[in-house]
Amino acid sequence: MQSSATDALTLLEASGATSRVELAGAPSFAKPTGPLQSRVAYAAAHVVPVVWGDNTPGSPADIDWDATLAFRRHVYSWGLGVADAMDTAQRNMGLDAAATRELIARSAQVAREEGGSVVVGVNTDHVEEEWINLDAIIDAYKEQLHFTEEQGAGPVLMASRHLARAATSAEGYRRVYREVLAAATTPVVLHWLGTAFDPVLAGYFGSTDWPAASDVLLEVIAENTDKIAGVKMSLLDAAAEVSVRERLPEGVRMFTGDDFNYVGLIGGDESNGGHSDALLGAFAAITPVASAAIQALDAGDPAGYLNLLGPTEPLSRQVFAAPTFYYKTGVAFLSWLNGHQRAFQMVGGLHSARSLPHLSQIVRLANASQALETPDLAAERWHGLLRLNGVDA
């Protein structure tokens, strides 16, 4: 039965059955009056396509720059940094090389205007051939690295599909990273992306066994500590992250990319291995809540941190559910619900990658974790989407 009331949400089950839950009130978070202190936190931001653009899979990305850059200003307004041109921005899943370069340049300019911190992905993906040798991989990395440095953005040296294909041993990884880091003029963040996010990266750093692979990663870091600001781990394995974190040289940060377990990793245990900082796609979906939680840590209130951020972890686990590489759909969906883009659309038509029942669970969990910034708007948009698809709401 259709209702005009906005005090309840209609939810859709996998069976097609519907149910109603109470719509939570608008959150009352306050933006920080100064920089966040206790943690370094980056939200990995997505891109918004032109509504009337050609988003056919394989077509060049047609970006709505106003909406895309406004979202980055939104993140900065909450005291977080922006991680750009990474997998959340559909890198290797619709964001082509030309759009990637333009995004990096535009995002770096917005960071300067807002006084925010931005890091961006450096990869080899502008090379169209699937297989290239190690020398060509080094050159490709250097090309993107130098462009990023010219824009004034911090580089995140992303895992390369080319390197995963070409390296026949751990020594291939050591050589490539050694030569690329030698060319860096500003400290970089290394990115270890797990196969849940990109199956092509199996065996990265020379082994499918994470302890063996982590030894190679730590060797690279130890040889280049003056060139490395941190490492972002996205293995969705909290024990692996803590193990590597405990072995990092002084001054090298661990940025968690674990969208399943970030609450405990960021909260940390200062008596046992410290804490992780954050570089998360999840933080693009829950920016105000993430900011409020870190503000609680800044105020010496770890219980407040847990009370705020803890309920967001089930939401993030739903957004990043298998197949995990389609998590970008949930990030864009929440951006639309929260009024940051005019339509629920994505580059390459990827907004169709999740089912309505999957999205319904995102709505339920966002409602329960204060992640709906303007609940009435979110309810109106969600119910409209259900009706468009023939479901009474």
C-alpha positions, 0 to 999 in steps of 0.5 A: 500500500502506497503511503505519503508518510515519511516516518517509515521505510519500506524494505524489500526482501529477496522473496519479494515480500515487503516490510516497514521499519521506523525512519530514524531522525536526522543525525545531529553531528557537528562539523569539526572546528579544526583539523582532526587530531587522533587519526589521519583519515581519508575517504576514498571518493567515487565519481558521478556521471553526467545523467544524460551521458553515454554510460554504456560499458566500455564508453569513455567516462562522462563525468559530472564534474560539478557533482563529483567535486562537490562531493570532495568539498563535502568530505573536506568540510567534515575534516577528512582527507580525500583519496582519489582516482582509486578503485572507489572511483571505478579505476579499472571498472569504467574510469578510463585513462583520460578521465583519471588524469582529469580527475587527479588534476581537478581534485588536486585543485579542489584540495588546494582551494579547500585546504584539504589533504588529497592522495591519488592513485598511481598505477600502470593502467593507462597502458592498454596492452594486457602484458608488458615487461618489467621495464615497461611497467617501471616506466608506466608507473613513473609516468603516472607518478610524475604527473601526480607530483606535478599536480601537488597530490600525494601518490598512492602506489596502487597494485598493478595488474601488469605487475601481477601478470609479469612478475615471476617471483618476489624479486620482480616486485622488489625491482619494480618498487625499488626503481619506482620509489627511487624516482619519487620526489615526495613520500608515497603510500603503498597499496596492497589490494586483495583479491576480493577487490581484484582477482587479477592481483592474486599472488601479489608481492610474489606469493598467495600466502599473505605472511610470505607476501608481507615479508616482501612488502616489509623488505621494500619498505625497510629499503625505502623508509625515506620514500614511504609515508605509509601502507594501505592494506585492503586484504579484509583480514584484520589479523594480517593487518595487525601483523604487518602494522606491528612490524612497520618502521617508525614513521611509516603509517598503517592505513586500513583499507579493511572495510569489514573490520575498521572499527577495531583497527582504527580504535586500536590498542595502544598497549599492543601494536597501536592503531591504524589510520584510515583510507577507506571507501566506507568513509565516503559512504559514512563521512559525517559519522566517521568524522564524529567518531574521530572527533570523539577520539580527539576528545578522549572518549573511546566509548563515544567512538565505538557507539558512533562507528560500531553500528556502521560496520554492518552497513559497510559489510553489506556494501562490500559483500561478495562480489566485493568489487561491486561495492562502488554501487553501494557507495554511489547509492548512499551518495544519491540517497543523501542528496549528493547526486541527482540520479542513481547512476554510475559510469559504465552502468554499474548502478545495475550491479546490485539487486533491489533486495541488496540495496534494501539492506543498505537502506535498513542498515544506514537508517540504523547507523545514522548514515542517512544525512537527510532521512526524509529525502532518503526515504522519498528517493528509495520509495520512488526507486521501488515504485519505478520497479513495480514495488508498492512503497 
